[in-house]
């Protein structure tokens, strides 16, 4: 998963480096005329490349300026795991193609389920935050909502798990195939996906996340306290236990 994210960043860097080489060739022709300092020019280009890479990495990992105070994030109609009256609520804003989101759902969420969610201590809610540079992620979000339409939160999370296991193959064809494999009504599901029935809801999740300061995925609000990136279980445990002790 991490290799995919790193390769994406490497591609961005390579493209910018090629541009820099072209521009540096142009600048060299003018150095003799005293119009440009080539070393200064290349230093600025390198700075720009590094800033761009940092921006892409931040978008992938969810790095950002965190709110200084807890925010009032409502669960609303988001699909949940756990008891609705649990003392601690975790709201995740996530992207089905994001490799860091995949890592969280593979390594950290199962332990949260065992230690807190299944024990009635935590309610976990999923909201959509499809990033623009993941070409299939919005369709995946729409498909997950179409699955939920037929079977509620339980079916949503069953389909959600399939999506995270198959992050690199989320074509429309496969989204429909997985629904059929689950035994869903394919005619209803396909129509739901093709018409983008839940686009307004997915967009509303995304806009809400942005309003709360989310700029990348995964991002979590634990009783309103922001945690960004694919943090280890211990990072969640610390905040959850603090909230339970209040």
KEMIMI-213629 format. One line per 2 residues: number of its first residue (from 0); for each residue x, y, z of N, C-alpha, C. Coordinates in steps of 0.05 Angstrom, whole numbers. Each point is the difference from the previous one (the first is absolute). Layout:
NUM = X/Y/Z/X/Y/Z/X/Y/Z ~ ...
END
This chain:
0 = 17/-24/0/-17/24/0/17/25/0 ~ 21/0/18/17/24/2/16/4/-26
2 = 8/-23/-12/16/2/-25/-16/15/-21 ~ -27/-5/-1/-16/13/-20/0/30/4
4 = -4/8/25/0/29/6/27/13/-6 ~ 21/-14/7/27/11/-6/5/1/-29
6 = -10/-19/-16/5/0/-29/-15/23/-12 ~ -24/7/10/-15/23/-10/15/26/4
8 = 11/2/24/16/24/6/25/1/-18 ~ 12/-23/-4/24/-1/-17/-6/9/-28
10 = -24/-8/-11/-8/8/-27/-3/30/-1 ~ -13/12/20/-3/29/1/27/14/-1
12 = 19/-11/17/27/12/1/14/-2/-26 ~ -3/-24/-14/14/-4/-25/-10/20/-21
14 = -26/4/-1/-12/19/-19/11/28/5 ~ 0/8/25/10/27/6/29/2/-5
16 = 15/-21/4/29/1/-5/5/4/-30 ~ -15/-14/-17/3/3/-29/-6/29/-8
18 = -21/11/11/-6/28/-6/23/18/9 ~ 11/-7/24/22/17/10/24/-2/-19
20 = 5/-23/-11/23/-3/-18/-4/17/-25 ~ -24/0/-11/-6/16/-24/4/30/7
22 = -11/8/22/2/28/8/29/8/6 ~ 15/-19/11/28/7/6/16/3/-25
24 = -7/-16/-21/13/4/-26/-5/27/-11 ~ -24/10/3/-7/27/-9/15/21/16
26 = 2/-5/26/13/19/17/30/3/-6 ~ 12/-23/-6/29/0/-6/7/18/-23
28 = -19/1/-20/5/17/-23/0/29/7 ~ -12/7/23/-2/28/7/20/8/22
30 = 13/-20/12/19/7/21/22/18/-10 ~ 9/-6/-24/21/16/-11/-8/29/-5
32 = -26/4/-3/-10/27/-5/-5/15/26 ~ 5/-15/23/-4/13/26/-29/4/8
34 = -18/-14/-14/-28/3/6/-9/-19/22 ~ 13/-23/3/-8/-20/20/25/-12/13
36 = -2/-4/26/20/-15/15/-9/-29/0 ~ 15/-18/-14/-9/-27/-4/-2/-15/26
38 = 19/4/18/-1/-14/26/-24/8/16 ~ -6/25/0/-23/10/14/-26/-11/-12
40 = 0/-1/-27/-24/-11/-14/-5/-29/8 ~ 21/-16/-1/-2/-29/6/-8/-4/29
42 = 10/17/18/-7/-3/28/-30/5/4 ~ -11/19/-15/-28/6/2/-17/-23/-11
44 = 10/-12/-22/-14/-23/-12/0/-23/19 ~ 23/-6/13/2/-22/19/-19/5/23
46 = -1/25/10/-18/6/22/-29/-5/-8 ~ -7/8/-25/-27/-4/-9/-7/-30/-2
48 = 19/-16/-9/-5/-29/-2/-4/-12/28 ~ 16/8/19/-2/-11/27/-27/8/12
50 = -8/25/-5/-26/9/11/-23/-15/-12 ~ 2/-7/-26/-21/-15/-13/-1/-28/11
52 = 23/-13/4/0/-27/11/-12/0/28 ~ 7/20/16/-10/1/27/-31/3/0
54 = -10/16/-20/-29/4/-2/-14/-26/-7 ~ 12/-16/-19/-12/-25/-7/1/-20/23
56 = 22/0/15/2/-18/22/-20/7/22 ~ -4/26/4/-20/9/20/-28/-9/-8
58 = -6/2/-26/-26/-9/-10/-4/-29/4 ~ 21/-16/-4/-2/-29/4/-3/-8/29
60 = 15/14/18/0/-9/28/-20/14/17 ~ -11/22/-10/-19/15/17/13/20/18
62 = 26/7/-5/13/20/16/-13/27/-5 ~ -2/16/22/-13/26/-3/2/15/26
64 = -10/25/1/-1/15/24/-25/-8/15 ~ 3/-14/23/-22/-10/15/-15/22/14
66 = -27/-3/3/-15/18/16/11/-1/29 ~ 1/23/13/10/1/28/-20/-10/20
68 = -25/0/-7/-21/-9/19/-17/-22/-14 ~ -13/-18/16/-18/-20/-12/-22/14/-16
70 = -8/-13/-22/-21/10/-16/-25/-18/2 ~ -23/12/-6/-25/-15/3/-7/-14/-26
72 = 10/-24/-2/-4/-17/-24/-24/-18/5 ~ -21/3/-15/-24/-17/3/3/-26/-17
74 = -10/-21/11/0/-26/-15/-20/2/-23 ~ -23/11/5/-20/3/-20/-9/-28/-11
76 = -1/-2/-26/-8/-25/-13/23/-19/-7 ~ 24/7/10/24/-16/-7/-3/-28/11
78 = 9/-20/-15/-1/-28/10/18/-3/24 ~ -9/-16/20/15/-2/24/6/-29/7
80 = 21/-4/16/6/-24/14/-3/6/30 ~ -12/-18/15/-2/3/29/-27/11/9
82 = -1/7/26/-24/9/12/-4/30/-4 ~ -25/8/-7/-5/28/-5/3/18/26
84 = -3/-12/23/2/15/25/27/-4/13 ~ 20/-9/-15/27/-3/11/11/27/9
86 = 16/0/22/10/25/10/21/14/-18 ~ 12/-15/-17/20/12/-18/-9/-5/-29
88 = 2/21/-16/-7/-2/-29/25/7/-16 ~ 6/-17/-19/22/5/-20/-14/4/-27
90 = 5/22/-12/-9/5/-28/24/1/-18 ~ 1/-17/-19/22/-1/-20/-8/13/-26
92 = 17/17/-11/-3/9/-28/22/-15/-16 ~ -10/-15/-20/19/-18/-13/-5/-2/-30
94 = 19/-13/-14/1/-3/-28/6/-29/-6 ~ -17/-14/-16/3/-28/-4/25/-8/-16
96 = 13/19/-14/24/-6/-14/25/9/15 ~ -3/15/21/23/10/15/15/-23/14
98 = 26/-3/-6/15/-22/12/3/2/30 ~ 1/24/11/2/4/28/-26/-8/14
100 = -23/6/-13/-26/-9/10/-1/-30/0 ~ 10/-12/-21/0/-29/-1/17/-12/23
102 = 22/12/6/17/-10/22/-15/2/26 ~ -14/22/5/-16/3/25/-21/-22/2
104 = -15/-4/-22/-21/-20/1/10/-29/2 ~ 25/-4/-8/12/-26/1/12/-6/28
106 = 13/21/11/16/-5/24/-12/11/26 ~ -13/23/-1/-8/13/24/-30/-4/7
108 = -17/3/-20/-29/-3/5/-7/-27/13 ~ 11/-22/-9/-8/-26/13/5/0/30
110 = 22/13/9/6/1/28/-19/19/15 ~ -8/22/-14/-20/18/12/-26/-15/3
112 = -7/-17/-19/-25/-15/1/1/-19/24 ~ 22/-14/3/3/-20/22/0/13/28
114 = 16/21/2/4/12/27/-21/20/9 ~ -13/13/-20/-17/22/8/-28/-2/-13
116 = -2/-4/-26/-25/1/-14/-19/-23/8 ~ 11/-25/1/-16/-23/7/-7/0/30
118 = 13/16/16/-5/2/28/-19/23/7 ~ -10/14/-20/-19/21/4/12/26/10
120 = 26/3/-3/13/24/10/4/21/-22 ~ 0/-9/-25/5/18/-23/-20/-5/-22
122 = -10/22/-11/-17/-1/-25/18/11/-22 ~ 2/-15/-22/18/7/-23/-17/7/-24
124 = 4/23/-11/-16/9/-24/19/7/-23 ~ -9/-7/-24/16/4/-24/-13/21/-18
126 = 17/20/-7/-9/21/-19/20/1/-24 ~ -11/9/-22/15/-1/-25/16/25/-5
128 = 26/-4/-8/17/22/-7/17/-8/-24 ~ -13/-4/-24/15/-10/-23/18/22/-11
130 = 26/-6/-1/19/19/-10/0/2/-30 ~ 5/23/-11/-4/5/-29/20/-16/-17
132 = 24/-6/11/20/-14/-16/-3/-30/2 ~ -20/-10/14/-7/-29/-1/-25/-3/-18
134 = 5/-9/-24/-21/1/-21/-25/-17/6 ~ 4/-21/16/-23/-18/5/-13/4/27
136 = 11/17/16/-9/1/28/-28/10/4 ~ -8/19/-17/-28/10/3/-20/-21/-8
138 = 6/-14/-22/-18/-22/-8/-2/-21/21 ~ 23/-6/13/0/-19/22/-18/9/23
140 = 2/26/6/-18/10/22/-29/-2/-8 ~ -6/6/-25/-28/-2/-9/-9/-29/1
142 = 17/-18/-8/-7/-29/1/-5/-10/28 ~ 17/10/19/-4/-8/28/-27/9/10
144 = -8/24/-8/-26/10/9/-23/-16/-14 ~ 4/-8/-24/-20/-17/-14/-2/-27/14
146 = 22/-11/10/-1/-24/15/-16/4/26 ~ 6/22/14/-14/7/25/-30/2/-5
148 = -8/10/-23/-28/3/-6/-15/-26/2 ~ 14/-22/-8/-13/-26/-1/2/-16/26
150 = 19/8/17/3/-17/24/8/15/25 ~ -1/26/0/7/16/23/30/0/6
152 = 6/8/25/28/4/8/17/-26/-2 ~ -12/-23/7/14/-25/-1/10/-6/-28
154 = -17/4/-20/7/-6/-27/20/21/-10 ~ -3/25/9/19/21/-8/28/-9/8
156 = 3/-9/25/27/-7/9/11/-25/-13 ~ -18/-18/-7/9/-24/-15/11/9/-27
158 = -14/18/-13/9/9/-26/25/18/3 ~ 0/16/21/23/17/7/26/-17/3
160 = -3/-23/13/23/-18/4/11/-10/-27 ~ -18/-7/-18/8/-9/-27/15/22/-14
162 = -9/25/2/13/22/-13/28/4/10 ~ 4/-2/26/27/4/11/19/-23/-7
164 = -11/-24/-4/17/-22/-8/8/3/-30 ~ -17/14/-15/5/2/-29/3/30/-8
166 = 19/13/12/3/29/-4/9/7/-28 ~ 14/-17/-14/11/7/-26/-17/-10/-24
168 = -23/-12/6/-16/-10/-22/-29/9/2 ~ -5/24/9/-27/9/5/-13/13/-25
170 = -1/-16/-22/-13/9/-24/-31/-2/4 ~ -15/13/-17/-29/-2/2/-9/-29/-4
172 = 13/-13/-18/-7/-28/-5/4/-17/25 ~ 22/4/14/6/-15/24/-19/8/23
174 = -6/26/2/-18/9/21/-27/-15/-2 ~ -9/-3/-25/-25/-15/-4/3/-30/4
176 = 23/-11/-7/5/-28/4/0/-7/29 ~ 13/16/16/2/-5/29/-28/1/13
178 = -17/18/-9/-27/1/10/-15/-25/-7 ~ 4/-10/-25/-13/-25/-8/10/-23/16
180 = 26/-1/5/12/-22/16/-11/0/28 ~ -8/23/11/-12/2/27/-29/-8/0
182 = -12/-4/-24/-28/-8/-1/-19/23/0 ~ 10/24/-6/-17/24/-1/-17/-1/-25
184 = -22/15/0/-16/3/-24/15/16/-21 ~ 10/-14/-21/18/13/-18/-13/22/-17
186 = -25/-4/-7/-14/21/-16/-2/26/16 ~ -7/-2/26/-3/23/17/28/13/5
188 = 19/-17/5/27/10/6/12/14/-24 ~ -2/-13/-23/12/12/-25/-13/27/-6
190 = -27/1/2/-14/25/-5/8/22/20 ~ 3/-8/25/8/19/21/27/11/-6
192 = 19/-17/-8/27/9/-6/1/17/-26 ~ -13/-10/-21/1/14/-25/-12/28/1
194 = -21/4/16/-13/26/2/13/17/22 ~ 21/-10/13/13/14/22/-20/10/21
196 = -17/-18/8/-22/7/18/9/14/25 ~ 23/-8/11/9/11/25/22/21/-2
198 = 2/12/-24/22/20/-4/-3/23/19 ~ -25/9/4/-4/23/18/9/-6/28
200 = -5/-24/9/8/-8/27/31/-2/2 ~ 12/-12/-20/30/-3/1/12/28/-1
202 = -10/18/-17/10/27/-1/-4/15/26 ~ -23/-5/13/-5/13/26/20/-9/21
204 = 7/-26/0/20/-10/19/27/14/-5 ~ 7/2/-25/26/12/-8/0/30/9
206 = -21/14/-6/-1/29/7/0/4/30 ~ -14/-18/14/0/2/29/28/-5/12
208 = 14/-20/-11/27/-5/9/18/24/-4 ~ -2/12/-24/16/24/-5/-6/22/20
210 = -25/4/6/-9/20/19/13/-4/28 ~ 5/-26/7/11/-6/25/31/-1/-1
212 = 12/7/-23/29/1/-2/13/-24/-12 ~ -16/-19/-10/12/-24/-13/10/8/-28
214 = 25/-8/-5/11/5/-27/11/-25/-13 ~ 2/-22/15/10/-25/-10/-12/-23/16
216 = 8/-24/-8/-12/-24/12/22/-19/10 ~ -7/-16/20/-24/1/16/1/22/21
218 = -23/10/8/-2/19/22/-22/-9/19 ~ 4/2/26/-18/-11/20/-7/22/20
220 = -25/0/9/-7/17/22/-10/-18/23 ~ 15/0/22/-7/-17/23/-13/18/21
222 = -26/-2/2/-15/19/16/8/29/-8 ~ 3/4/-26/6/27/-10/30/6/-1
224 = 17/-17/11/29/6/0/13/-13/-25 ~ 14/16/-15/11/-8/-26/25/-17/3
226 = 0/-22/-15/24/-17/-3/3/-4/-30 ~ 24/5/-10/4/-2/-29/20/-22/-7
228 = -5/-12/-23/18/-20/-10/-5/-28/11 ~ 14/-20/-11/-3/-28/8/16/-4/26
230 = -10/10/22/13/-2/25/-2/-28/12 ~ 19/-8/16/-1/-27/13/-23/-1/20
232 = -7/-24/8/-21/-4/19/4/17/26 ~ 25/1/9/6/14/25/-8/29/-1
234 = 1/13/-23/-8/28/-2/-30/4/5 ~ -15/-19/-10/-29/0/5/-6/-8/29
236 = 14/-19/9/-4/-10/28/3/22/20 ~ 20/16/-3/6/22/19/-24/19/2
238 = -9/9/-23/-22/20/-1/-26/-13/10 ~ -6/-24/-10/-24/-14/9/-1/-3/30
240 = 22/-9/12/1/-4/29/-4/26/15 ~ 12/21/-12/-4/27/13/-30/8/-1
242 = -13/-5/-22/-28/7/-2/-17/-18/18 ~ 6/-25/2/-15/-18/17/3/7/30
244 = 23/12/6/5/7/28/-14/26/9 ~ -12/15/-19/-13/25/7/-26/-5/14
END
